[in-house]
Amino acid sequence: MNEWKGSSGVCVNEKGQLLMVLQGKPEEIKSWSVPSGGLEKDETFEECLSGKSKKKRDM
């Protein structure tokens, strides 16, 4: 079994609204989650989280 490494975070705006994303592969049942994603080569956990959060926020 491969070890998964990644990050997730809770993002709340000034109105107290929580950022949630609908996640899942095309063949999977989708579920709501906080922004998260896998760690890429030569990326720190902090970079992973900030990059994934910004990407999801800008969608």
C-alpha positions in Angstrom: 0.0 0.0 0.0 1.3 3.4 -0.9 1.5 6.1 1.7 -0.6 9.2 0.9 0.8 12.5 1.9 -1.2 15.7 1.6 -2.8 18.6 3.5 -6.2 20.0 4.3 -7.4 23.2 5.9 -10.4 25.1 7.2 -11.0 28.4 5.5 -13.5 30.8 7.1 -14.2 34.3 5.6 -15.1 37.5 7.5 -18.8 36.6 7.4 -18.1 33.3 9.1 -18.8 31.2 6.0 -16.9 27.9 5.7 -15.3 27.0 2.3 -16.4 23.5 1.2 -15.6 21.7 -2.0 -17.3 18.8 -3.7 -14.6 16.2 -4.2 -14.3 12.8 -5.8 -13.1 11.2 -9.0 -15.4 11.0 -12.0 -16.4 7.4 -11.2 -16.9 8.0 -7.4 -19.8 9.3 -5.4 -18.9 13.0 -4.6 -18.8 14.3 -1.1 -18.3 17.7 0.5 -15.0 18.4 2.2 -12.7 21.1 3.3 -10.0 22.0 0.7 -7.4 19.3 0.5 -4.9 17.7 -1.9 -1.9 15.5 -2.3 1.6 16.6 -1.7 3.6 17.1 -5.0 7.3 16.4 -5.5 9.5 19.1 -3.9 6.6 20.8 -2.2 6.3 21.5 1.5 3.0 20.8 3.4 2.5 24.5 3.8 2.9 25.1 0.1 0.6 22.2 -0.6 -2.1 23.6 1.6 -1.8 27.2 0.5 -1.8 26.2 -3.2 -4.8 23.9 -2.9 -6.8 26.5 -0.9 -6.1 29.3 -3.3 -6.9 27.1 -6.3 -10.3 26.1 -4.8 -11.1 29.6 -3.6 -10.5 31.1 -7.0 -12.8 28.6 -8.8 
